[in-house]
């Protein structure tokens, strides 16, 4: 059957059978056609002619075929009736089925198809594809390592990717034309390598790699990478080149990409600020604030005007910063109806990632505004109070109304720095009447203020107000614990500190104070645990390190105490009291050389510590360096001119060194200053007698008179009925009393640290009667503030000047 090429021609030959025809459409198919009678083929002239010629190979015409087979064609009209359409191909009924074969229209009996021919793995195309895959994997591994913080591994992976990518390019050039090189892969490999060089601070290699990308004209939009090159030059403090590359990158960015242009201009402004070119920085930020105002640009603009001292421009910049829109819709977090589904959605979005990002943006805005206000308030008006008032009024008229109270608290802090405590207290008392958040902050600072002024009753009262206003305020609880600590109730104080830590585990003041409390309760192991935890948070805190050393000393572990004190010295190497403490510990361990080293270092930084001077003088007497000992005792006599023992020690050192004339002059000078000192007169009598001087008799008469007066006093003390009289007699006799009072260095009950071979004995011409001891005492290096708990508003309390530092996070709760 022959078909036409178009659907239109085909449809012209298709005629649907009329629905009204009730005749049998398939009639006539069972009629026998004589053309299939093979017995008569020999007599059929037409068949014999077709066999002998090529006439039989030509397709029969429609008319001849129709006439020969005796049935109409599909779609043909015969006797006014259209024959229905039938399938072009048979439905699977073949002659083979008549011979007993199974019905298999899908040819499933042939078995599975032959497998596809496997591709050769060693073909160039397959090698190139495998190499591309490896390069991509290396780039991904480099990026993952960078995100995990393993910068060295990220750089190594980036270098491996670069080497394999170069091998890939060479292989591809051998197989295909250069136009088929994967430029995107090359760009990603080079860009990742430059980035890894930059984060590893290999700036020269990073710049070279960026230059390779920028100079290649085949990379589209590669010029924007000049901004990264500008960032590297900025890190290297090469400001001129940084600005140059930023401007080149700015020229590469089309004007439609507004956000990218703004970011590059911000980088230019930051570079100008670091270079000290504030006028140029102002031009950049003014353009940004006119085109697309943002918080960082407004903050930096305020700083620039502050740097050049333009008051009016400072005010305008601050007002521009205040008006920057936050683009935060707070209403969507408030459910307007009682619909359960709406409430569920509202609860779900109250702490999602978008909400957290909005909180961070708001916190950043408040930080910029508060910092700008604190910066410009003291200079925009004639007084800082007027400047703060102007800032408060501007903030109240903006969307940051709640910051006005925080500015008032900062105003009170400024008064404290100026030691104007009355004004600070007045402001804080006004703020105490505000809402709970501000009331708690103001009461906390009032409590800290009264505590440092040792008015513990007022401090406790305001601490109670702060705690009642906000029970979850760790600073308020810490201050309450401080007032209880001051009253000696350490168990209760520890409870307040524990509650503060439960509310805020990062409250270092509470953790420090609870360590002091456990130390007072003699729970040394728990105190040590607290200070070790605090050391993990504050790694370089000298106070914490010293407290750990102090606890180890109390636990009688001097080696550990020395180790921790060495860490204190590494943090503050010039603290004389810490150095003297190290000297004391080494002296106690018997290491005189190390003890001398640290005592001497302490003396160099603070030559007025009488205990250190005493120990050094005793050390030189022990080692028989009399001349060196003399300078220390002379300094001690200058520090304590009313103490006779220092001048007697100077005279003794002169005598031991053989300088008798100098010793005689020193004894005479001492006698003029302390005429009732018996020991001085004894030495004068003996020294003058041995030298054959006439003054010996006069000094002997004075000595007898003083000894007789001493006996009379002693008799009066024994016979006295009044206890107070006895006390007076003892005090009067002390001036000319026993030699131990004159020659020993009382060290306020401290442990013995050095022994002196004392003045000559009675059987020697220039020696005293017995050996005496000189003690070297220790003063706490961090002062009384270590023993007293810290307020939450300040880590170290200075009793004389407690307002030199800011009152801490309590004033500005964030």
Secondary structure, DSSP 8 states (H G I E B T S, - for coil): ----SSHHHHHHT-----TT--S-TTTTTTS--GGG-GGGGGG-HHHHHHHHSGGGGS---HHHHHHHHSS--TT-EETTEE-----SS--S--HHHHTT----TT-GGG-S--------TTSHHHHHHHHHHHHHHHHHHHHHHHHTT-HHHHHHHHHHHHHHHHHHHHHHHHHS-GGGS-HHHHHHHHHHHHHHHHHTT-HHHHHHHHHHHHH-TTSTTGGGGHHHHHHHHHHTT-HHHHHHHHHHHHHHS-TT-HHHHHHHHHHHHHHHHHTT-HHHHHHHHHHHHHHS--HHHHHHHHHHHHHHT-HHHHHHHHHHHHTS-----SGGGS--S--HHHHHHHHHHTTSHHHHHHHHHHHHHHHHHHHHHHHHHHHHSSSHHHHHHHHHHHHHTSS-TTHHHHHHHHHHHHHHHTT-HHHHHHHHHHHTTS-HHHHHHHHHHHHHHHHHTT-HHHHHHHHHHHHHH-TT-HHHHHHHHHHHHHTT-HHHHHHHHHHHHHH-TT-HHHHHHHHHHHHHTT-HHHHHHHHHHHHHHSTT-HHHHHHHHHHHHHTT-HHHHHHHHHHHHHH-TT-HHHHHHHHHHHHHTT-HHHHHHHHHHHHHH-TT-HHHHHHHHHHHHHTT-HHHHHHHHHHHHHH-TT-HHHHHHHHHHHHHTT-HHHHHHHHHHHHHH-TT-HHHHHHHHHHHHHHT-THHHHHHHHHHHHHHHHHHHHHHHHH---HHHHHHHHHHHHTT--HHHHHSB--TT----EE---S-BTTSTTB-SS--EE------TT-HHHHS--BTTBSS--SS-TTSS--GGGTS--
